[in-house]
Amino acid sequence: MNETVGAPLAETMNRLWTKFLPQMVERVTTLQRAAERAANGTLDAAEQQTASSDAHKLAGVLGTFGLQEGTELAREAENLYTGPLNDPATISARLAQIAEQLQKIIASRS
């Protein structure tokens, strides 16, 4: 890609990042809250579905910006939220860890 095309594309991607950043941060917050509620046994089915949906959306948007690690982590969270939380302590600890890592990945791109 030559500089004539690359600079406008980079600028556009940066504008899109800025536009979607608040949504990404909110989705990570949703994942953090859901992990906390799963840990104390108060995560209901609707919240679990919302967390799964938000993780799915994060996977897509992070992939769009080339953040493959973030995409993989978000997919893992989506899969965990989609299934039964049979071992809440272990699963919620992993979900909290994923949310923290996603937060760092997003912050490092900002």
C-alpha positions in Angstrom: 0.0 0.0 0.0 1.4 3.4 -0.9 1.4 6.4 1.4 -1.2 8.2 -0.6 -3.8 5.4 0.2 -2.3 4.4 3.6 -2.6 7.8 5.4 -6.3 8.3 4.7 -7.1 4.7 5.6 -5.2 5.1 8.9 -7.0 8.3 9.7 -10.4 6.7 8.9 -9.6 3.7 11.1 -8.5 6.1 14.0 -11.8 8.0 13.6 -13.7 4.8 13.7 -11.8 3.6 16.8 -12.7 6.9 18.5 -16.3 6.5 17.5 -16.6 2.9 18.8 -14.4 3.3 21.9 -17.2 4.2 24.3 -19.2 1.1 23.2 -16.2 -1.1 23.6 -15.5 0.2 27.1 -19.1 -0.3 28.1 -19.1 -3.9 26.7 -16.0 -4.7 28.7 -17.7 -3.2 31.8 -20.7 -5.5 31.1 -18.3 -8.5 31.0 -16.7 -7.4 34.3 -20.0 -7.0 36.1 -21.2 -10.3 34.8 -18.0 -12.0 36.0 -18.6 -10.5 39.5 -22.2 -11.6 39.5 -21.2 -15.1 38.4 -18.6 -15.3 41.2 -21.2 -14.5 43.8 -23.9 -16.6 42.2 -26.3 -13.8 41.2 -25.8 -13.8 37.5 -29.3 -14.4 35.9 -30.0 -15.8 32.4 -30.7 -12.4 30.9 -27.4 -10.9 32.1 -25.5 -14.0 31.0 -27.1 -13.6 27.5 -26.2 -9.9 27.4 -22.6 -10.7 28.4 -22.4 -13.4 25.7 -23.8 -10.9 23.1 -21.4 -8.1 24.2 -18.4 -10.5 24.0 -19.5 -11.5 20.5 -19.7 -7.8 19.4 -16.3 -7.1 21.0 -14.7 -10.0 19.1 -15.9 -8.6 15.8 -14.9 -5.0 16.4 -11.5 -5.9 17.8 -10.8 -8.1 14.8 -11.7 -5.1 12.5 -8.9 -3.2 14.2 -6.4 -6.0 13.9 -6.4 -6.8 17.6 -6.4 -10.6 17.2 -5.6 -11.4 20.8 -8.6 -9.3 21.9 -10.8 -11.1 19.4 -9.7 -14.5 20.7 -10.3 -13.5 24.3 -13.7 -12.1 23.5 -14.6 -15.3 21.7 -13.5 -17.3 24.7 -15.7 -15.1 26.9 -18.6 -15.5 24.5 -18.3 -19.3 24.6 -18.1 -19.3 28.4 -21.1 -17.1 28.8 -23.0 -19.2 26.2 -22.7 -22.4 28.2 -23.7 -23.4 31.6 -21.6 -22.0 34.5 -21.1 -25.4 36.0 -18.0 -24.4 38.0 -18.8 -20.8 38.9 -15.7 -20.1 40.9 -13.3 -21.2 38.2 -15.3 -19.8 35.3 -15.9 -16.4 36.9 -12.2 -16.1 37.7 -11.4 -16.7 34.1 -14.1 -14.3 32.9 -12.7 -11.6 35.2 -9.3 -12.2 33.8 -10.5 -12.0 30.3 -12.3 -8.7 31.0 -9.2 -7.3 32.5 -7.1 -8.3 29.5 -9.6 -6.9 27.1 -9.5 -3.6 29.0 -5.7 -3.5 28.7 -5.8 -4.3 25.0 -8.3 -1.6 24.3 -6.4 0.9 26.4 -3.2 0.1 24.6 -4.8 0.9 21.2 -6.3 4.2 22.4 
